[in-house]
Amino acid sequence: MRQFDLDKEKVAVLMGGRSAEREVSLMSGTGVLQALQSLGVHAHAFDPAERDLGDLKREGFTRCFIALHGRFGEDGTVQGALELLGIPYTGPGVMASSIGIDKIMTKHIWRADILPTPAWKKVDSAAALLAAFEELGSPMIVKPAREGSTIGLTKVSAVDQCAAAYALAAGTGDEVLCEQFISGDEVTVPVLGNGAQARALPVIRIVAPDGNYDYQNKYFTNTTQYLVPCGLPEGEEAAIQRLVLAAYKSLGCRGWARADVMIDAATRQPYLLEINTSPGMTGHSLVPMSAKAAGISYAELCLQILQSASLDYAAP
């Protein structure tokens, strides 16, 4: 990792982009930009949907803070472009990013490493989804394999919901994932750092209205409760942090990420749902909330993440 010299760095905060999460990305990026500028970082907004990435090299940017979410930002594509440009960037590298956004591939790797994740089926038709519903049971979660922020997600509790659930998830142009529903506590855990120095931050327990933690309740309402300290028994919280750290390393993540977990109410077994390799940094976002509980301010968090910017391969 290259030494960070504040006076010599010109930083691009990549925000906006072309994904379904553009609006949230703009909010994340604006927060990061203002925080870095408040610390004296020479940071500038850069929207890849409106500008050529080659401008980063031509205009002398030395680092990129990736505040893009979803496709064309969190999926390895921008990471690959920055590798070619030789500009260090925040978050996991090309392979970890491309795997992390694909919930099906993520599950294959976690299962291979004997990490618990709910049972699932990949389906390619409404009929296949109905068969998955009969196998996985009711209720069942249906979602696109490569979208975030609960976009295209349906909780299916009856046969007559299957066709609409498939149409909604498939409408993103993506593979469709059916997943066993785990009833219990919903938690999320951020991770900061690389390799042996990576550490899990405090667990956040999420209590959404009627258990519905959807796009609206994530970003645009104040009715969802975020509990940190999470209120779980100390040993249980520590076990979840260890599990998330193992999941982070299993995918080869670096820099930062955030994993979502469900805890079975009956058995207290935690199950890994997915990992976010470019988490939100909005006023409702969970990484800053957890960091604050660990004594790290929003601005300090942004600077720490920026300082971790690196390349998978040495710049030419």
SERO-4910 file (N, C-alpha, C, O; in steps of 0.05 Angstrom, whole numbers):
BEGIN
 pado doro    nc1    nc2    nc3   cac1   cac2   cac3    cc1    cc2    cc3    oc1    oc2    oc3
  Met    A     17    -24      0      0      0      0     18     25      0     36     27     16
  Arg    A     12     43    -18     28     67    -20     24     86      3      1     89     13
  Gln    A     45     99     13     43    118     34     25    141     27     26    151      4
  Phe    A      8    150     46    -10    172     40      2    198     49      7    202     73
  Asp    A      6    216     31     16    243     36     -6    263     28    -11    267      5
  Leu    A    -18    275     48    -42    291     44    -37    313     23    -54    319      6
  Asp    A    -14    326     25     -8    349      7     -3    341    -22     -5    357    -40
  Lys    A      3    315    -27     10    307    -54    -12    291    -67     -9    283    -90
  Glu    A    -34    288    -54    -56    271    -65    -78    288    -78    -85    309    -67
  Lys    A    -87    279   -100   -111    291   -113   -131    268   -115   -127    248   -129
  Val    A   -153    270   -101   -172    248    -97   -198    252   -112   -210    273   -111
  Ala    A   -206    231   -126   -232    231   -139   -251    215   -122   -246    191   -116
  Val    A   -274    226   -115   -295    211   -102   -315    202   -124   -330    219   -134
  Leu    A   -314    177   -131   -331    166   -152   -359    162   -141   -363    147   -122
  Met    A   -379    176   -154   -406    174   -144   -425    176   -167   -418    185   -189
  Gly    A   -450    168   -162   -470    169   -183   -471    143   -198   -482    123   -190
  Gly    A   -458    143   -222   -457    119   -238   -483    113   -252   -501    129   -252
  Arg    A   -484     88   -263   -507     81   -279   -525     59   -268   -542     48   -282
  Ser    A   -521     52   -243   -536     30   -231   -563     39   -221   -569     63   -220
  Ala    A   -579     20   -212   -605     26   -200   -602     40   -174   -621     51   -163
  Glu    A   -578     40   -163   -572     53   -137   -559     80   -140   -546     90   -122
  Arg    A   -562     93   -164   -549    119   -169   -556    140   -148   -539    154   -138
  Glu    A   -582    141   -141   -591    162   -122   -577    159    -95   -568    179    -83
  Val    A   -575    135    -85   -561    130    -60   -532    136    -62   -520    147    -44
  Ser    A   -520    128    -85   -491    133    -89   -485    163    -88   -465    171    -77
  Leu    A   -502    179   -100   -498    208    -99   -498    218    -71   -483    236    -63
  Met    A   -516    207    -54   -517    216    -26   -492    206    -11   -480    222      4
  Ser    A   -484    182    -16   -459    171     -3   -435    188    -11   -420    197      6
  Gly    A   -432    193    -37   -409    207    -48   -408    235    -38   -386    245    -32
  Thr    A   -430    249    -36   -431    276    -26   -421    277      3   -406    295     11
  Gly    A   -430    258     19   -421    257     47   -392    253     50   -378    266     65
  Val    A   -381    234     34   -353    228     34   -337    252     25   -316    259     37
  Leu    A   -345    264      3   -331    287     -8   -329    310     13   -308    321     17
  Gln    A   -351    316     25   -351    338     45   -333    331     69   -319    348     80
  Ala    A   -334    306     77   -317    297    100   -287    299     93   -272    310    109
  Leu    A   -280    290     70   -251    291     62   -242    320     59   -220    327     68
  Gln    A   -259    336     47   -251    365     43   -249    379     70   -232    396     73
  Ser    A   -265    371     90   -263    383    116   -237    377    130   -228    391    148
  Leu    A   -224    355    121   -198    347    133   -174    358    116   -151    353    122
  Gly    A   -180    374     96   -159    385     79   -150    368     56   -130    374     43
  Val    A   -165    347     50   -159    330     27   -168    344      2   -189    355      1
  His    A   -151    343    -19   -158    355    -45   -176    335    -60   -167    321    -77
  Ala    A   -201    335    -52   -220    316    -62   -240    329    -81   -248    352    -77
  His    A   -248    315   -102   -266    325   -122   -287    304   -129   -281    280   -130
  Ala    A   -311    313   -135   -332    294   -144   -327    285   -173   -317    301   -189
  Phe    A   -332    260   -179   -328    249   -206   -350    228   -211   -352    208   -197
  Asp    A   -367    234   -231   -390    216   -237   -383    201   -263   -383    214   -285
  Pro    A   -378    175   -262   -371    160   -286   -393    158   -306   -388    151   -329
  Ala    A   -418    165   -298   -440    166   -318   -439    190   -335   -451    191   -356
  Glu    A   -424    210   -327   -422    236   -341   -395    242   -352   -392    261   -368
  Arg    A   -375    227   -343   -347    233   -352   -333    207   -360   -340    185   -351
  Asp    A   -312    211   -376   -295    189   -385   -275    182   -362   -262    200   -352
  Leu    A   -274    157   -355   -255    149   -334   -226    156   -341   -210    160   -323
  Gly    A   -220    158   -366   -193    167   -374   -186    194   -364   -162    201   -362
  Asp    A   -206    211   -358   -201    237   -347   -187    236   -320   -172    254   -312
  Leu    A   -190    214   -305   -177    211   -280   -147    212   -283   -133    224   -267
  Lys    A   -137    198   -304   -108    198   -309    -99    225   -321    -79    236   -312
  Arg    A   -115    234   -340   -107    259   -353   -107    283   -334    -91    301   -338
  Glu    A   -124    282   -314   -125    305   -295   -109    301   -270   -111    317   -251
  Gly    A    -93    280   -269    -74    276   -247    -85    266   -221    -73    272   -200
  Phe    A   -107    252   -221   -117    241   -196    -99    218   -187    -90    202   -203
  Thr    A    -94    217   -161    -75    198   -150    -89    176   -135    -77    155   -130
  Arg    A   -114    180   -126   -129    160   -112   -159    163   -118   -168    185   -125
  Cys    A   -174    141   -116   -203    143   -119   -216    131    -95   -209    109    -86
  Phe    A   -235    145    -84   -253    135    -63   -278    126    -78   -293    142    -89
  Ile    A   -283    100    -79   -307     89    -93   -331     91    -75   -334     76    -56
  Ala    A   -349    109    -82   -375    112    -68   -398    104    -87   -421    112    -84
  Leu    A   -391     88   -107   -411     77   -126   -423     52   -114   -410     37    -99
  His    A   -448     46   -120   -462     22   -110   -473      7   -133   -483     19   -153
  Gly    A   -473    -19   -131   -486    -36   -152   -469    -39   -177   -445    -38   -176
  Arg    A   -483    -43   -199   -469    -49   -224   -452    -26   -233   -459     -2   -228
  Phe    A   -431    -32   -247   -413    -12   -258   -399      5   -236   -392     28   -241
  Gly    A   -397     -7   -213   -384      8   -191   -375    -10   -168   -355     -5   -155
  Glu    A   -391    -30   -163   -386    -48   -141   -381    -76   -151   -379    -95   -135
  Asp    A   -379    -80   -177   -379   -107   -189   -352   -114   -202   -351   -134   -216
  Gly    A   -331    -99   -197   -305   -105   -209   -299    -90   -234   -276    -90   -243
  Thr    A   -320    -78   -247   -315    -64   -272   -299    -39   -269   -278    -35   -283
  Val    A   -307    -21   -251   -292      3   -246   -265     -4   -234   -244      8   -240
  Gln    A   -265    -24   -217   -239    -33   -204   -219    -41   -226   -196    -34   -224
  Gly    A   -229    -56   -246   -211    -64   -268   -200    -41   -284   -177    -40   -292
  Ala    A   -218    -21   -289   -209      2   -304   -188     18   -288   -169     27   -300
  Leu    A   -192     20   -262   -172     34   -245   -146     19   -244   -124     31   -242
  Glu    A   -147     -8   -245   -122    -23   -246   -107    -16   -271    -83    -12   -271
  Leu    A   -121    -15   -294   -108     -8   -319    -97     20   -319    -75     25   -331
  Leu    A   -110     38   -306   -101     66   -304    -79     69   -283    -64     89   -283
  Gly    A    -76     49   -266    -55     50   -245    -62     70   -222    -44     80   -210
  Ile    A    -88     74   -217    -96     92   -196   -107     76   -173   -128     63   -176
  Pro    A    -95     77   -149   -105     62   -126   -133     70   -119   -141     93   -122
  Tyr    A   -149     51   -109   -177     55   -103   -184     41    -77   -171     23    -68
  Thr    A   -206     50    -66   -215     39    -40   -231     14    -45   -242      9    -66
  Gly    A   -232     -3    -24   -249    -26    -24   -235    -50    -37   -213    -49    -46
  Pro    A   -250    -73    -37   -239    -97    -49   -231    -94    -78   -241    -77    -92
  Gly    A   -213   -112    -87   -203   -111   -114   -222   -123   -134   -246   -128   -128
  Val    A   -212   -128   -158   -229   -137   -181   -244   -163   -175   -268   -164   -178
  Met    A   -229   -183   -167   -242   -209   -164   -261   -209   -140   -284   -219   -143
  Ala    A   -252   -199   -117   -270   -198    -94   -295   -182    -99   -317   -189    -90
  Ser    A   -292   -160   -114   -316   -143   -120   -335   -158   -138   -359   -157   -134
  Ser    A   -324   -171   -159   -342   -185   -178   -355   -209   -165   -378   -215   -172
  Ile    A   -342   -222   -147   -355   -245   -133   -375   -234   -113   -397   -245   -110
  Gly    A   -367   -213    -98   -384   -203    -76   -411   -193    -85   -430   -196    -71
  Ile    A   -412   -182   -109   -438   -172   -119   -456   -195   -128   -480   -191   -131
  Asp    A   -445   -217   -134   -460   -240   -144   -467   -258   -120   -450   -273   -110
  Lys    A   -491   -257   -111   -499   -271    -87   -497   -301    -90   -491   -315    -70
  Ile    A   -500   -311   -114   -498   -340   -118   -469   -350   -116   -464   -369   -103
  Met    A   -451   -336   -130   -423   -343   -128   -413   -340   -100   -397   -356    -90
  Thr    A   -422   -319    -86   -414   -314    -58   -422   -338    -41   -406   -348    -25
  Lys    A   -446   -348    -45   -456   -370    -30   -440   -396    -35   -434   -411    -17
  His    A   -432   -400    -61   -416   -423    -67   -389   -423    -52   -380   -443    -42
  Ile    A   -377   -400    -51   -351   -398    -37   -354   -401     -7   -339   -415      5
  Trp    A   -374   -388      4   -378   -391     33   -385   -420     40   -375   -430     60
  Arg    A   -401   -432     24   -408   -460     30   -383   -478     27   -380   -496     43
  Ala    A   -366   -472      8   -341   -488      5   -323   -484     29   -308   -503     36
  Asp    A   -324   -461     41   -307   -455     65   -322   -462     90   -314   -454    112
  Ile    A   -345   -476     88   -361   -486    111   -369   -462    128   -368   -463    153
  Leu    A   -379   -441    115   -390   -418    129   -421   -419    125   -430   -423    102
  Pro    A   -437   -415    146   -466   -419    143   -479   -398    127   -475   -374    132
  Thr    A   -496   -406    108   -512   -388     92   -538   -402     86   -538   -427     83
  Pro    A   -561   -388     84   -586   -402     80   -587   -419     54   -573   -412     35
  Ala    A   -602   -440     54   -605   -457     30   -617   -440      8   -632   -421     13
  Trp    A   -610   -447    -17   -618   -430    -40   -621   -447    -65   -612   -469    -67
  Lys    A   -634   -434    -85   -637   -445   -111   -635   -422   -131   -646   -401   -127
  Lys    A   -620   -427   -153   -620   -408   -176   -642   -417   -195   -644   -441   -202
  Val    A   -659   -398   -204   -681   -406   -221   -681   -388   -246   -671   -366   -246
  Asp    A   -693   -399   -268   -693   -385   -293   -721   -383   -305   -724   -376   -328
  Ser    A   -742   -389   -289   -769   -386   -298   -788   -386   -274   -780   -393   -252
  Ala    A   -813   -377   -279   -832   -377   -258   -839   -405   -248   -844   -410   -225
  Ala    A   -838   -424   -267   -843   -452   -260   -821   -463   -241   -826   -477   -222
  Ala    A   -796   -456   -248   -773   -464   -231   -775   -451   -203   -768   -463   -183
  Leu    A   -785   -426   -202   -788   -413   -177   -809   -427   -160   -806   -430   -136
  Leu    A   -831   -436   -173   -851   -450   -158   -840   -476   -146   -847   -483   -124
  Ala    A   -823   -490   -162   -811   -514   -152   -793   -508   -128   -791   -524   -109
  Ala    A   -778   -486   -130   -761   -478   -108   -777   -472    -83   -768   -478    -60
  Phe    A   -800   -459    -87   -818   -453    -64   -827   -479    -50   -828   -480    -25
  Glu    A   -833   -499    -66   -841   -524    -54   -819   -538    -39   -823   -552    -19
  Glu    A   -794   -533    -49   -771   -546    -36   -761   -530    -11   -755   -542     10
  Leu    A   -759   -504    -14   -748   -488      8   -768   -481     29   -761   -475     52
  Gly    A   -794   -481     22   -814   -476     42   -823   -447     43   -811   -429     31
  Ser    A   -843   -442     59   -855   -416     62   -848   -405     90   -849   -419    110
  Pro    A   -841   -379     91   -837   -360     69   -809   -364     56   -792   -378     67
  Met    A   -806   -353     32   -781   -355     17   -774   -327      6   -792   -312     -1
  Ile    A   -749   -321      5   -740   -295     -6   -732   -299    -36   -718   -318    -43
  Val    A   -742   -281    -52   -736   -282    -81   -723   -255    -88   -733   -234    -81
  Lys    A   -699   -256   -101   -685   -231   -107   -666   -235   -130   -658   -257   -136
  Pro    A   -659   -213   -144   -639   -214   -165   -612   -222   -152   -606   -215   -130
  Ala    A   -596   -236   -168   -570   -245   -157   -549   -223   -156   -530   -225   -140
  Arg    A   -553   -201   -171   -532   -181   -172   -542   -152   -167   -530   -133   -178
  Glu    A   -563   -150   -152   -572   -123   -144   -569   -120   -114   -568   -139    -99
  Gly    A   -569    -94   -105   -567    -89    -77   -591    -73    -67   -610    -68    -83
  Ser    A   -590    -64    -42   -610    -46    -31   -638    -57    -32   -658    -42    -34
  Thr    A   -641    -84    -31   -666    -99    -33   -682    -93    -58   -706    -98    -59
  Ile    A   -669    -83    -79   -682    -78   -105   -691   -105   -116   -675   -123   -118
  Gly    A   -717   -106   -124   -727   -130   -137   -733   -153   -118   -737   -176   -127
  Leu    A   -733   -148    -92   -736   -169    -72   -766   -173    -65   -781   -154    -62
  Thr    A   -774   -199    -61   -801   -205    -52   -799   -228    -31   -783   -247    -34
  Lys    A   -815   -225    -10   -818   -246      9   -843   -262      1   -865   -251      4
  Val    A   -839   -286     -8   -861   -302    -18   -872   -321      3   -857   -337     15
  Ser    A   -898   -318      8   -911   -335     29   -933   -353     18   -943   -369     32
  Ala    A   -940   -349     -8   -961   -365    -20   -955   -370    -49   -941   -355    -62
  Val    A   -966   -392    -60   -961   -401    -87   -969   -379   -107   -955   -375   -127
  Asp    A   -991   -365   -101  -1000   -345   -121   -982   -320   -122   -987   -302   -139
  Gln    A   -962   -318   -106   -943   -296   -107   -918   -302   -124   -903   -285   -131
  Cys    A   -915   -327   -132   -891   -336   -145   -886   -323   -172   -863   -314   -177
  Ala    A   -906   -322   -189   -902   -310   -215   -894   -281   -214   -876   -273   -228
  Ala    A   -908   -266   -197   -901   -237   -195   -873   -233   -183   -859   -215   -191
  Ala    A   -866   -250   -164   -839   -248   -152   -818   -253   -172   -797   -240   -173
  Tyr    A   -822   -273   -189   -802   -279   -210   -800   -256   -230   -778   -248   -237
  Ala    A   -823   -245   -238   -823   -224   -258   -808   -199   -247   -793   -186   -261
  Leu    A   -812   -193   -221   -799   -170   -209   -769   -174   -208   -754   -156   -215
  Ala    A   -760   -197   -198   -731   -202   -196   -718   -204   -223   -696   -194   -228
  Ala    A   -731   -218   -242   -720   -221   -269   -721   -195   -285   -706   -193   -305
  Gly    A   -737   -177   -276   -739   -151   -290   -714   -135   -290   -711   -116   -305
  Thr    A   -695   -142   -273   -669   -128   -272   -650   -139   -293   -628   -129   -296
  Gly    A   -659   -160   -308   -642   -172   -328   -621   -190   -316   -600   -194   -327
  Asp    A   -627   -200   -293   -607   -215   -277   -616   -244   -272   -640   -250   -276
  Glu    A   -598   -260   -262   -605   -286   -252   -622   -282   -227   -620   -262   -213
  Val    A   -640   -301   -221   -658   -299   -198   -650   -320   -177   -646   -343   -183
  Leu    A   -649   -310   -153   -641   -327   -130   -665   -331   -112   -678   -311   -104
  Cys    A   -671   -356   -105   -691   -362    -84   -675   -371    -60   -657   -388    -61
  Glu    A   -683   -361    -37   -668   -366    -12   -687   -373     11   -707   -360     15
  Gln    A   -679   -393     26   -694   -400     50   -696   -376     69   -676   -362     73
  Phe    A   -719   -371     79   -723   -348     97   -715   -357    125   -724   -377    135
  Ile    A   -699   -340    138   -690   -345    166   -705   -325    183   -702   -301    180
  Ser    A   -721   -335    202   -736   -318    220   -720   -313    245   -712   -332    259
  Gly    A   -716   -287    251   -701   -281    275   -689   -253    273   -699   -236    259
  Asp    A   -668   -248    288   -655   -222    289   -639   -217    263   -625   -235    254
  Glu    A   -642   -193    253   -626   -184    229   -604   -166    239   -609   -146    253
  Val    A   -579   -172    232   -556   -156    240   -538   -151    217   -539   -165    196
  Thr    A   -521   -131    220   -501   -125    200   -475   -118    213   -475   -107    235
  Val    A   -452   -125    200   -426   -121    212   -406   -110    192   -401   -123    172
  Pro    A   -396    -86    196   -375    -76    178   -347    -88    186   -343    -96    209
  Val    A   -330    -89    166   -302    -97    170   -284    -76    158   -290    -66    136
  Leu    A   -263    -68    172   -243    -50    162   -216    -64    162   -209    -79    180
  Gly    A   -199    -59    141   -172    -68    141   -166    -91    122   -183   -100    107
  Asn    A   -141    -99    123   -130   -119    105   -118   -142    120   -105   -138    141
  Gly    A   -121   -166    110   -107   -190    120   -110   -193    150   -132   -192    161
  Ala    A    -87   -198    163    -87   -203    192    -96   -178    208   -104   -181    231
  Gln    A    -94   -154    196   -101   -130    210   -131   -123    207   -140   -104    219
  Ala    A   -146   -138    191   -174   -133    187   -189   -137    214   -183   -156    229
  Arg    A   -208   -120    219   -223   -123    244   -253   -117    239   -260   -100    223
  Ala    A   -269   -132    254   -298   -127    252   -306   -105    272   -297   -105    295
  Leu    A   -323    -87    263   -333    -66    280   -358    -76    295   -367    -98    291
  Pro    A   -369    -60    313   -392    -69    329   -416    -78    312   -421    -66    291
  Val    A   -429    -98    321   -453   -109    308   -476    -89    311   -481    -78    333
  Ile    A   -491    -85    290   -516    -69    291   -540    -87    287   -540   -103    268
  Arg    A   -559    -86    305   -584   -101    302   -605    -83    290   -609    -60    299
  Ile    A   -618    -93    269   -637    -77    253   -666    -86    260   -673   -109    258
  Val    A   -682    -66    269   -710    -72    275   -727    -54    257   -730    -30    262
  Ala    A   -737    -66    235   -752    -51    215   -782    -54    220   -791    -73    233
  Pro    A   -798    -34    211   -828    -36    215   -839    -61    203   -835    -67    179
  Asp    A   -852    -77    219   -864   -103    210   -842   -121    198   -849   -139    182
  Gly    A   -817   -117    206   -796   -134    195   -789   -129    166   -776   -146    154
  Asn    A   -798   -107    155   -795   -101    127   -773    -81    122   -778    -57    121
  Tyr    A   -748    -91    120   -725    -73    116   -721    -70     86   -702    -81     74
  Asp    A   -739    -54     73   -738    -51     44   -723    -25     37   -712    -11     54
  Tyr    A   -723    -19     11   -708      5      1   -717     30     14   -701     47     22
  Gln    A   -743     34     17   -754     58     30   -746     60     59   -737     81     68
  Asn    A   -748     38     74   -741     38    102   -711     40    106   -702     48    128
  Lys    A   -695     32     87   -666     35     89   -657     64     88   -640     72    103
  Tyr    A   -668     78     68   -657    104     61   -674    129     66   -664    151     68
  Phe    A   -700    125     67   -717    149     66   -738    151     88   -755    169     87
  Thr    A   -736    135    109   -754    138    132   -737    137    157   -714    129    157
  Asn    A   -750    145    179   -736    145    205   -750    125    225   -746    128    249
  Thr    A   -765    106    214   -779     88    231   -764     62    237   -770     48    256
  Thr    A   -743     56    221   -727     33    227   -708     39    250   -696     60    251
  Gln    A   -706     20    269   -688     23    292   -662      8    286   -661    -14    276
  Tyr    A   -640     22    293   -613     10    290   -601     10    318   -594     31    329
  Leu    A   -597    -14    328   -589    -17    356   -559    -24    357   -550    -45    349
  Val    A   -544     -5    368   -515     -9    373   -508      7    398   -508     32    398
  Pro    A   -501     -6    420   -497    -35    423   -522    -51    414   -545    -42    417
  Cys    A   -517    -75    404   -538    -90    391   -556   -104    410   -578   -112    403
  Gly    A   -548   -107    436   -564   -120    456   -563   -150    456   -577   -163    471
  Leu    A   -546   -162    438   -543   -191    439   -524   -199    461   -508   -182    470
  Pro    A   -525   -223    471   -506   -233    491   -478   -228    480   -472   -232    456
  Glu    A   -460   -221    498   -432   -214    490   -419   -237    474   -406   -231    453
  Gly    A   -422   -261    482   -410   -283    468   -422   -287    440   -407   -294    421
  Glu    A   -448   -281    437   -461   -284    411   -451   -262    392   -446   -268    368
  Glu    A   -448   -238    402   -439   -216    385   -410   -222    375   -404   -218    352
  Ala    A   -393   -231    393   -365   -237    386   -364   -260    365   -348   -259    347
  Ala    A   -382   -280    368   -383   -302    349   -391   -292    321   -380   -301    301
  Ile    A   -410   -274    320   -419   -262    295   -397   -246    282   -393   -247    258
  Gln    A   -382   -231    298   -359   -216    287   -338   -234    276   -327   -228    255
  Arg    A   -333   -256    289   -313   -276    278   -323   -288    252   -308   -291    234
  Leu    A   -349   -294    251   -360   -305    227   -358   -286    203   -350   -294    181
  Val    A   -365   -261    208   -364   -241    187   -335   -236    178   -330   -233    154
  Leu    A   -317   -236    196   -288   -232    189   -279   -256    172   -264   -252    153
  Ala    A   -288   -280    178   -281   -303    162   -293   -301    134   -280   -309    115
  Ala    A   -318   -291    133   -331   -288    107   -317   -267     90   -314   -271     66
  Tyr    A   -308   -246    102   -293   -225     88   -267   -236     76   -261   -230     53
  Lys    A   -253   -251     92   -227   -262     83   -232   -284     62   -216   -287     44
  Ser    A   -254   -299     65   -260   -321     47   -262   -310     18   -254   -324     -1
  Leu    A   -273   -286     15   -277   -274    -12   -253   -258    -21   -253   -248    -43
  Gly    A   -233   -256     -4   -209   -241    -11   -213   -210    -10   -200   -196    -24
  Cys    A   -230   -201      8   -236   -173     10   -212   -158     24   -197   -169     39
  Arg    A   -211   -133     17   -191   -115     30   -204    -87     33   -224    -81     20
  Gly    A   -192    -70     50   -202    -43     53   -225    -40     71   -223    -32     94
  Trp    A   -249    -48     61   -273    -47     78   -295    -62     63   -294    -66     39
  Ala    A   -315    -70     79   -340    -82     68   -359    -85     92   -352    -78    114
  Arg    A   -383    -94     86   -403    -98    107   -419   -123    100   -429   -126     78
  Ala    A   -422   -141    119   -437   -166    114   -463   -166    130   -465   -156    153
  Asp    A   -484   -177    117   -511   -179    130   -515   -207    139   -508   -227    125
  Val    A   -527   -210    163   -530   -236    176   -558   -238    188   -569   -218    198
  Met    A   -570   -262    186   -595   -268    201   -588   -289    222   -573   -307    218
  Ile    A   -601   -285    245   -597   -303    268   -623   -319    272   -643   -306    279
  Asp    A   -622   -345    269   -646   -361    272   -656   -358    301   -642   -363    320
  Ala    A   -682   -350    304   -693   -345    330   -694   -370    348   -691   -368    372
  Ala    A   -697   -393    335   -700   -418    351   -673   -429    359   -669   -438    382
  Thr    A   -654   -429    341   -628   -442    346   -605   -423    353   -585   -431    364
  Arg    A   -610   -397    347   -589   -376    350   -566   -380    332   -544   -369    336
  Gln    A   -569   -396    311   -549   -400    291   -548   -375    272   -569   -368    261
  Pro    A   -525   -362    268   -524   -340    249   -519   -351    221   -505   -370    217
  Tyr    A   -532   -338    201   -530   -345    173   -521   -321    157   -534   -300    159
  Leu    A   -500   -323    141   -491   -302    124   -510   -299    100   -516   -318     87
  Leu    A   -519   -274     95   -536   -269     72   -520   -259     48   -522   -271     27
  Glu    A   -506   -237     52   -491   -226     30   -470   -207     41   -470   -200     64
  Ile    A   -453   -197     23   -432   -178     30   -434   -154     12   -439   -157    -12
  Asn    A   -430   -130     23   -430   -106      8   -401    -95      6   -390    -88     27
  Thr    A   -390    -94    -17   -362    -87    -20   -358    -57    -25   -335    -48    -26
  Ser    A   -380    -42    -28   -379    -13    -29   -404     -3    -14   -423      6    -26
  Pro    A   -403     -5     13   -427      1     29   -435     30     28   -419     47     20
  Gly    A   -460     35     35   -470     62     36   -456     79     57   -446     70     77
  Met    A   -455    105     51   -443    125     69   -462    149     72   -453    171     76
  Thr    A   -488    144     71   -508    165     74   -514    170    104   -502    157    121
  Gly    A   -532    188    109   -540    194    136   -554    170    149   -556    169    174
  His    A   -564    151    134   -578    128    144   -559    103    144   -568     82    152
  Ser    A   -535    106    135   -518     83    130   -506     71    155   -504     84    176
  Leu    A   -500     45    153   -493     29    176   -464     28    183   -457     26    207
  Val    A   -446     30    164   -417     30    170   -410     54    187   -397     51    208
  Pro    A   -418     79    180   -412    101    198   -424     99    226   -412    107    245
  Met    A   -448     87    227   -461     83    253   -445     64    271   -440     69    295
  Ser    A   -436     42    259   -420     23    274   -393     35    282   -383     31    304
  Ala    A   -380     49    263   -355     62    268   -356     82    291   -339     83    308
  Lys    A   -378     97    292   -382    116    313   -383    102    340   -372    112    360
  Ala    A   -396     79    341   -397     64    366   -370     54    374   -365     48    398
  Ala    A   -352     51    355   -324     43    360   -306     67    365   -281     63    368
  Gly    A   -317     91    366   -301    115    371   -289    128    347   -270    144    349
  Ile    A   -299    121    323   -288    131    298   -308    150    286   -331    142    279
  Ser    A   -301    176    282   -320    195    271   -324    189    241   -308    175    229
  Tyr    A   -344    201    229   -349    198    201   -325    207    184   -317    193    166
  Ala    A   -315    230    190   -292    241    175   -267    223    178   -253    217    159
  Glu    A   -262    214    203   -240    196    207   -243    170    192   -224    159    181
  Leu    A   -268    160    191   -274    135    177   -267    139    147   -254    122    135
  Cys    A   -277    161    136   -271    166    107   -241    167    102   -232    157     82
  Leu    A   -227    180    120   -198    182    116   -184    155    118   -166    149    102
  Gln    A   -192    139    138   -181    112    141   -185     96    116   -167     82    106
  Ile    A   -210     97    105   -216     81     81   -199     91     58   -188     75     43
  Leu    A   -197    118     55   -181    129     33   -152    121     35   -139    115     15
  Gln    A   -141    121     60   -113    114     64   -108     85     56    -85     78     50
  Ser    A   -129     68     57   -125     40     50   -126     34     20   -123     12     11
  Ala    A   -131     56      4   -133     52    -25   -108     38    -36    -86     45    -28
  Ser    A   -112     19    -54    -90      4    -65    -97     -8    -91   -120     -4   -101
  Leu    A    -79    -23   -103    -83    -37   -128    -78    -67   -124    -63    -74   -106
  Asp    A    -92    -83   -139    -86   -112   -139    -58   -117   -150    -44   -135   -141
  Tyr    A    -51   -101   -170    -25   -105   -184    -10    -79   -183    -21    -57   -182
  Ala    A     17    -81   -182     33    -57   -181     29    -40   -206     27    -50   -229
  Ala    A     27    -14   -202     24      5   -224     48      3   -243     70      1   -234
  Pro    A     43      4   -270     66      3   -289     83     27   -287    103     29   -301
***
